[in-house]
Amino acid sequence: MAIVKVTNDTFEQEVLACEVPVLLDFWADWCGPCKMQAPILDAFADEMGDGIKVCKINVDEEAALALKYQVMSIPTMVLMDKGVFVKRVSGVQQAEDLKAFVG
C-alpha cells in the first residue's frame, strides 16, 4: 500500500476511520534521521501491503497533530488501531523493529 500524506483536514478520514491499523510517521524535511527512515518505511509499506496503512505527517505543517500525539522528537512512529492510539516509538526504526512494533 502506498504511503499517504496526512494533514489535519484529512486525518479523520485517513486515520480515524481506517479499518486496518495505521502507522503514523511524524517527520520534517530538515530532519536527518527522518531522511534515513524514509526508505525503510517505503520498503515496510510495500512489504506489509494492505495489512497496515502507513501515513506521513510533517510536523512543521501539522503542528497541532504533533502536539495532540505528544511528539517531542522526530522521527516518531505512532500506531493507531480503529481510531484509537495504541503506542509510540521515537528514533530511526529498522524494518524488523517496525514489524515488531506493529505486530
N, C-alpha and C positions, 0 to 999 in steps of 0.2 A: 504494500500500500504506500502511496506517495506521502511524503511529509507535507503537512498542511500548516500554512502560516495563520496564526490566530490573533485576532485583535479583540479589544473589549466588546466591539459590536458583534463579532461572530462567536464569541466564547460560549454563549448559551447553546447555540445550535451545534457547534463543532465538538464541544467538550461535555457540557452538562446533559445534553440529550442523546449522547452517543451510547449505543447498546453494548459496545465492546470496551475493554479497558483502554484508557488514554494515557500516554506518556507525554508529559509536557516538558519541553526543553526551554528553560529560561536562559537567554543568551544576549550578547551585544556584539556589534561589528568590531569594536576595538579590543575585544577580549581574546588574547592569545590562546588560552585553554579552550575557549569556545570553538575556535578555528580548528583545534586538534580534535575536538569532539565531533564536529560535523561529519567527516567521512565515516566514522564509526557508527554514528546514528543513521546515516543513509543506508549503510550495509545492514544494520539491525532492522530497519523498517522493511527493507526488501526481503530479508530472511523470514521475518515474522508474518509477512503477508497480511491477510485480513484478520488475524488473531488479535492484533492491537493497532490502535491508531496513534501515530506519532505526530505531535504538533510542536511548532516552534513559536515562542513568544519573545519578541525583542523588548528587553526591559527598559530601553531608552524611549521607545514608542508607546509602551503599555505599562507605565509605572504603577498604575492603580492595580493591575493584576499581580505584579510583582509584590506589591505591598500586601495585597489580600492573602497571598500564599507565603508571606514572610520570607521572601527570597532576600538573603543578606549577602550572598556571594554567587558568582556565576562561573561556570555553568552549574545550574541546579536542575535536577530532574524531579518532577512531581508525578506520582501515579494517582490517577483518578479511576474510579470504577462506578459506572452508572451515576455520574454526577457527584460522587462522594470522594473526598480526599482520603487516600489510603496511607501514603508515606512520601518522604522526600529524601534525596541524597544530593550532596554537593561535590564538585570536583569532576575531573575527567573520568568517565566510566568506560572500561573496555567492554567488548561485546559480551563476554561471559558474565561480567558484572551486571550488565543490563538485563541479560536473561534471568539471572538470579533475582534481580530487583523486581522484575515484573512477574516472576514465577509464581 
